[in-house]
Amino acid sequence: MLSKPAPCLPEVRQVKPGDTLQLCRCGRSPQLPDCVSACPDRLDLRPERERFLLLCRCGLSQRLPYCDGSHHPPVSSLKNRWWRFWRGV
């Protein structure tokens, strides 16, 4: 019996002032959400305050480098959208 591949869930990353991130906006990086320094489409992010980012690791998001939930099929309600993140499916 074939098992279903594990979903590629977003990465929650804590960033702080003084951090420098190079994040992928094209979806072609082999190490999503991070980008190689030679890519002209990368986002250089230098946060001004401490915060948590929800970063895309599947490359399907329309808002790269941020996750927009595209790794899951559409659902009908806001409750179901949140539930799929908590279940980890």
C-alpha positions in Angstrom: 0.0 0.0 0.0 1.4 3.4 -1.0 1.4 6.0 1.8 0.4 9.6 1.2 3.5 12.0 1.1 3.8 14.3 4.1 2.5 17.8 3.4 5.0 20.6 3.1 3.8 22.8 5.9 4.9 26.4 6.3 7.8 27.4 8.5 7.2 29.6 11.5 10.3 31.7 12.0 11.0 34.2 14.8 13.0 37.2 13.6 14.6 40.0 15.6 16.0 43.4 14.9 19.5 43.0 13.6 18.7 39.8 11.7 19.2 39.7 7.9 17.2 37.3 5.9 17.4 36.5 2.2 14.0 35.0 1.3 12.8 33.5 -2.0 10.1 35.3 -4.0 10.3 33.2 -7.2 9.7 29.7 -5.7 12.7 28.1 -7.4 15.0 28.0 -4.4 16.1 24.4 -3.5 16.0 25.5 0.2 12.6 27.3 0.6 11.9 29.7 2.2 15.6 30.8 2.1 17.1 32.1 -1.2 20.5 31.9 -2.7 22.3 35.2 -2.7 22.8 35.2 -6.5 19.0 35.4 -7.2 17.8 38.8 -8.4 14.2 38.1 -7.2 15.2 37.5 -3.5 13.7 39.6 -0.7 16.3 41.1 1.7 14.5 41.4 4.9 15.9 43.3 7.9 13.2 43.4 10.6 12.8 46.5 12.8 11.0 44.6 15.6 10.7 41.1 16.9 8.0 39.1 15.3 7.0 35.7 13.9 6.8 35.0 10.1 4.8 32.3 8.4 7.0 31.4 5.5 6.2 29.2 2.5 8.2 26.0 2.0 6.2 24.5 -0.9 6.6 27.3 -3.5 2.9 27.5 -4.3 2.0 30.7 -2.4 0.9 33.7 -4.4 2.5 35.9 -1.7 6.0 34.4 -1.6 8.0 34.3 0.7 4.9 34.3 2.9 2.5 31.3 3.2 -1.0 31.9 1.9 -2.3 28.4 2.5 -1.9 27.2 -1.1 -0.4 23.9 0.0 -3.9 22.8 0.9 -7.0 22.6 -1.3 -9.6 25.3 -0.8 -12.0 25.0 2.1 -15.4 26.6 2.6 -15.0 28.5 5.9 -12.5 30.4 8.0 -12.9 27.8 10.8 -11.8 25.0 8.4 -8.9 27.1 7.2 -7.5 27.5 10.7 -8.3 23.9 11.6 -6.1 22.5 8.8 -3.0 24.2 10.2 -3.7 22.9 13.7 -4.2 19.4 12.5 -1.0 19.4 10.6 -2.6 17.8 7.5 
